[in-house]
Amino acid sequence: MGVFVLLPLVLPLTAWPVARLAEQRLHPRAATWLLTVTACALALCSTLCLTLLMVVGTAQLPGNPLPDAWSDDEVREAVPYDEVAGQAAIPALLAVLAGCSRVLWRHLRVRRRAERSLVGLPRRTVAVLPDPEPYAYALPGRDGGRVVVSAGLLNRLAARERRALFAHERAHLAGAHHRFLLLVQLAARANPFLRPLRTAVSYTVERWADEEAAGVVRSRQAVARAIGRAALVSRPHAVLAGFATPGPVPRRVAALLGPAPVVHVWPSLFTAVGVAAWTAAAGTMISALSSANSAVTLFLVLKAATPL
């Protein structure tokens, strides 16, 4: 195994450049897929290596249920710094499991709370709540989901802006954007180095829905106005202060006021985003090979050390 078992824990750093460049220079749909797949692959590899380290660390603890031969010298030699890395992996893996469980529990709790708020309303694709507070969101479901919007927000939007709002939320449902967000949240919990990818995907799914909405209403300016007005009435203080910095809402509005993004299957190597994408791909490949090598090596070592 050697140091290969430790590489997947730090190789997510190779994805940091593409996390920043993809959201700026790739089509939002392509950026979302690229960043989500990369984050999930790197998270799985790092979690696998933590598990391998935990096996060796647990075998050294007194009273553990594992075979005694798993703590022999030949097994411990397969893991670098086995006394430190092996035992440190135990609380680290427990923290990963606890963090991922918390994300899943929160996701289910929010969905159930949103579904309970719609009890008694007509079963339509758009649910209007008689709430003066302005908000709107897409609630996924087995039947295609529903767009939930408050009367307080609709009363503040013009007719074309309402159409843009509905198209934006329907794009979230059609693209199953909640799944991308959930996956990158779990990946970031599995490895903190993947948090920049989670932040980037949170932005790219919104941009993806923006572009889909612009295609429906055939006006990028109308979608930009709807986004800006909805943000202003929903969070006036935060958004007004945010215009001084390149926050998500100003960046989305600026992107809509510019030309439509070009769809690329894969960025060219002779561009900055292409170099970043290939670097992330190489890091992901090395991580996968390292984790596979470590798993096979440890399996063979444990098999040889286990008495028949």
C-alpha positions as MATLAB code, in Angstrom:
seq = 'MGVFVLLPLVLPLTAWPVARLAEQRLHPRAATWLLTVTACALALCSTLCLTLLMVVGTAQLPGNPLPDAWSDDEVREAVPYDEVAGQAAIPALLAVLAGCSRVLWRHLRVRRRAERSLVGLPRRTVAVLPDPEPYAYALPGRDGGRVVVSAGLLNRLAARERRALFAHERAHLAGAHHRFLLLVQLAARANPFLRPLRTAVSYTVERWADEEAAGVVRSRQAVARAIGRAALVSRPHAVLAGFATPGPVPRRVAALLGPAPVVHVWPSLFTAVGVAAWTAAAGTMISALSSANSAVTLFLVLKAATPL';
ca = [
       0.000    0.000    0.000;
       2.625    2.536    1.016;
       1.785    6.194    0.644;
      -0.770    5.323   -2.052;
      -3.380    4.837    0.654;
      -2.925    8.453    1.740;
      -3.042   10.050   -1.723;
      -6.845    9.960   -2.179;
      -7.196   11.994    1.016;
      -5.391   15.000   -0.512;
      -5.952   14.562   -4.265;
      -9.247   16.536   -4.110;
      -6.968   19.573   -4.066;
      -6.403   18.979   -7.796;
     -10.076   19.829   -8.413;
      -9.931   23.307   -6.887;
      -8.936   25.108  -10.112;
     -11.735   23.520  -12.151;
     -14.255   24.345   -9.432;
     -13.598   28.035  -10.006;
     -13.098   28.038  -13.761;
     -15.919   25.666  -14.724;
     -18.610   27.844  -13.188;
     -17.300   30.819  -15.149;
     -16.360   29.372  -18.539;
     -18.399   26.220  -19.101;
     -22.076   25.825  -19.847;
     -23.828   25.475  -16.461;
     -25.197   22.027  -17.341;
     -21.749   20.706  -18.313;
     -20.138   22.337  -15.277;
     -22.710   20.792  -12.932;
     -22.170   17.297  -14.310;
     -18.383   17.632  -14.376;
     -18.078   18.943  -10.828;
     -20.606   16.517   -9.360;
     -19.057   13.420  -10.927;
     -15.578   14.559   -9.916;
     -16.656   15.283   -6.341;
     -18.432   11.936   -5.946;
     -15.509    9.937   -7.363;
     -12.953   11.677   -5.160;
     -15.181   11.340   -2.087;
     -15.671    7.606   -2.647;
     -11.944    7.048   -3.070;
     -11.004    8.985    0.057;
     -13.701    7.218    2.095;
     -12.472    3.834    0.890;
      -8.921    4.643    1.951;
     -10.124    5.864    5.332;
     -11.903    2.542    5.727;
      -8.723    0.616    4.882;
      -6.742    2.639    7.399;
      -9.474    2.103    9.997;
      -9.251   -1.672    9.553;
      -5.556   -1.649   10.415;
      -6.093    0.839   13.239;
      -8.954   -1.144   14.746;
      -6.912   -4.358   14.631;
      -4.408   -2.739   16.998;
      -7.010   -1.918   19.654;
      -7.270   -4.386   22.549;
     -10.451   -6.391   22.680;
     -11.417   -5.804   19.053;
     -13.415   -8.562   17.301;
     -10.985   -8.803   14.360;
      -8.579  -11.746   13.949;
      -5.386  -11.360   15.988;
      -3.269  -11.943   12.882;
      -4.557   -8.651   11.426;
      -2.359   -6.754   13.885;
       0.829   -8.679   12.988;
       3.909   -6.828   11.848;
       3.520   -7.795    8.178;
       0.037   -6.272    8.148;
       1.104   -3.083    9.893;
       4.037   -2.669    7.519;
       1.556   -2.368    4.645;
       0.293    0.948    6.089;
       2.667    3.917    6.461;
       2.723    5.358    9.981;
       0.242    2.680   11.012;
       0.221    3.658   14.688;
      -0.846    7.228   13.866;
      -2.721    6.977   10.566;
      -4.532    3.757   11.430;
      -5.910    4.959   14.736;
      -6.591    8.508   13.518;
      -8.724    7.046   10.732;
     -11.218    5.646   13.250;
     -12.609    8.986   14.510;
     -12.204   10.481   11.033;
     -14.410    7.820    9.460;
     -16.936    8.137   12.277;
     -17.054   11.881   11.617;
     -17.681   11.211    7.915;
     -20.547    8.835    8.698;
     -22.054   11.263   11.195;
     -21.775   14.194    8.784;
     -23.340   12.317    5.878;
     -26.128   11.012    8.103;
     -26.854   14.553    9.258;
     -27.051   15.801    5.659;
     -29.494   13.038    4.714;
     -31.608   13.591    7.824;
     -31.795   17.336    7.204;
     -32.690   16.741    3.545;
     -35.574   14.437    4.473;
     -36.753   16.730    7.259;
     -36.927   19.767    4.970;
     -38.795   17.822    2.282;
     -41.329   16.476    4.769;
     -41.867   19.914    6.258;
     -42.426   21.369    2.783;
     -44.839   18.584    1.875;
     -46.837   19.124    5.071;
     -47.205   22.825    4.229;
     -49.053   21.834    1.028;
     -51.613   19.565    2.685;
     -55.112   20.629    1.699;
     -54.077   22.545   -1.415;
     -55.219   21.464   -4.903;
     -52.911   18.921   -6.500;
     -51.412   21.097   -9.238;
     -47.955   21.605  -10.664;
     -47.892   25.105   -9.118;
     -48.915   25.686   -5.507;
     -49.540   29.262   -4.402;
     -49.402   29.744   -0.636;
     -51.279   32.688    0.921;
     -48.161   33.917    2.651;
     -47.106   37.583    2.587;
     -43.444   36.586    2.879;
     -41.859   36.428   -0.617;
     -40.294   33.081   -1.537;
     -40.369   30.361   -4.167;
     -38.856   26.900   -4.431;
     -39.075   23.649   -6.359;
     -40.335   20.680   -4.351;
     -39.328   17.374   -6.019;
     -41.632   14.389   -5.940;
     -42.390   11.085   -7.613;
     -45.043   12.700   -9.806;
     -42.631   15.284  -11.182;
     -42.680   17.666   -8.256;
     -44.362   20.995   -7.708;
     -43.403   24.660   -7.874;
     -44.239   26.370   -4.588;
     -44.511   30.157   -4.552;
     -45.949   32.604   -2.063;
     -48.538   35.231   -2.872;
     -46.185   37.795   -1.388;
     -43.661   37.151   -4.153;
     -46.148   36.921   -7.017;
     -47.655   40.279   -6.095;
     -44.246   41.888   -6.495;
     -43.496   40.514   -9.982;
     -44.760   41.560  -13.384;
     -46.461   39.032  -15.666;
     -43.327   38.220  -17.700;
     -41.226   37.996  -14.546;
     -43.700   35.514  -13.076;
     -43.368   33.380  -16.192;
     -39.588   33.502  -15.863;
     -39.844   32.520  -12.189;
     -42.038   29.503  -12.956;
     -39.748   28.444  -15.810;
     -36.724   28.689  -13.505;
     -38.282   26.511  -10.815;
     -39.586   23.993  -13.361;
     -36.050   23.716  -14.742;
     -34.880   22.709  -11.254;
     -37.454   19.920  -11.238;
     -36.801   18.760  -14.800;
     -33.048   18.640  -14.247;
     -33.322   16.952  -10.815;
     -31.006   19.604   -9.450;
     -31.743   18.567   -5.875;
     -29.879   15.325   -6.538;
     -26.752   17.123   -7.697;
     -26.864   19.342   -4.618;
     -27.358   16.391   -2.291;
     -24.481   14.442   -3.831;
     -21.978   17.294   -3.572;
     -23.072   17.988    0.000;
     -22.385   14.365    0.898;
     -19.050   14.510   -0.924;
     -18.031   17.637    0.994;
     -18.882   15.883    4.253;
     -16.777   12.896    3.218;
     -13.773   15.084    2.424;
     -13.578   18.765    3.483;
     -11.243   19.483    0.534;
     -14.301   19.095   -1.729;
     -16.175   22.074   -0.276;
     -15.197   24.389   -3.172;
     -16.928   21.972   -5.550;
     -20.065   22.033   -3.405;
     -20.106   25.827   -3.536;
     -19.537   25.803   -7.293;
     -22.366   23.327   -7.951;
     -24.731   25.406   -5.812;
     -24.071   28.235   -8.262;
     -24.044   26.228  -11.513;
     -27.456   24.615  -10.880;
     -28.941   28.094  -10.488;
     -27.252   29.219  -13.691;
     -28.506   26.068  -15.412;
     -32.072   26.904  -14.403;
     -31.539   30.527  -15.458;
     -30.531   29.484  -18.969;
     -33.438   27.067  -19.278;
     -35.835   29.794  -18.163;
     -34.325   32.243  -20.657;
     -35.013   29.731  -23.417;
     -38.638   29.377  -22.358;
     -39.477   33.082  -22.089;
     -37.126   33.953  -24.983;
     -35.678   36.877  -23.054;
     -32.521   36.773  -20.974;
     -33.270   40.270  -19.707;
     -36.664   39.201  -18.338;
     -35.060   36.369  -16.362;
     -32.389   38.739  -15.074;
     -35.048   41.200  -13.896;
     -37.034   38.422  -12.224;
     -33.939   37.167  -10.392;
     -32.933   40.626   -9.276;
     -36.395   41.646   -8.094;
     -37.064   38.342   -6.335;
     -33.717   38.596   -4.546;
     -34.341   42.192   -3.526;
     -37.764   41.556   -2.024;
     -36.750   38.257   -0.412;
     -33.520   39.379    1.241;
     -33.310   43.136    0.829;
     -30.495   43.905    3.236;
     -28.262   40.956    2.302;
     -28.696   41.390   -1.431;
     -28.236   45.165   -1.448;
     -24.975   44.733    0.414;
     -24.057   41.846   -1.880;
     -24.070   44.011   -4.992;
     -20.750   45.446   -3.851;
     -19.162   42.003   -4.081;
     -19.268   39.308   -6.795;
     -21.932   37.307   -4.980;
     -24.180   34.673   -6.626;
     -27.125   36.929   -7.527;
     -25.091   39.738   -9.159;
     -23.032   37.156  -11.039;
     -26.158   35.411  -12.294;
     -27.678   38.689  -13.447;
     -24.428   39.702  -15.148;
     -24.237   36.331  -16.914;
     -27.806   36.702  -18.201;
     -27.131   40.201  -19.475;
     -24.201   38.815  -21.475;
     -24.189   36.354  -24.378;
     -25.570   32.853  -23.928;
     -22.967   30.247  -22.947;
     -21.739   27.880  -25.636;
     -22.275   24.170  -25.056;
     -19.023   22.180  -25.118;
     -18.805   18.428  -24.678;
     -15.330   18.802  -23.151;
     -13.220   21.964  -22.868;
     -10.193   22.284  -25.105;
      -6.832   21.494  -23.564;
      -5.487   24.785  -24.887;
      -7.648   26.834  -22.510;
      -7.355   27.535  -18.795;
     -10.546   25.632  -17.985;
      -9.375   22.765  -20.194;
      -6.096   22.472  -18.280;
      -8.002   22.615  -14.990;
     -10.480   19.973  -16.170;
      -7.728   17.611  -17.300;
      -5.864   18.197  -14.030;
      -8.977   17.271  -12.060;
      -9.508   14.226  -14.296;
      -5.918   13.129  -13.738;
      -6.266   13.616   -9.987;
      -9.470   11.590   -9.984;
      -7.848    8.801  -12.006;
      -4.813    8.678   -9.718;
      -7.119    8.646   -6.706;
      -9.115    5.751   -8.138;
      -5.988    3.764   -8.996;
      -4.433    4.457   -5.601;
      -7.523    3.390   -3.682;
      -7.942    0.269   -5.834;
      -4.263   -0.642   -5.389;
      -4.509   -0.121   -1.631;
      -7.697   -2.190   -1.354;
      -6.279   -5.109   -3.337;
      -2.968   -4.988   -1.481;
      -4.568   -4.939    1.946;
      -6.959   -7.723    0.949;
      -4.058   -9.936   -0.140;
      -2.029   -9.118    2.983;
      -4.937   -9.847    5.319;
      -5.758  -13.040    3.433;
      -2.160  -14.229    3.739;
      -2.026  -13.333    7.432;
      -5.344  -14.948    8.345;
      -4.886  -18.559    9.437;
      -7.078  -21.130    7.711;
];
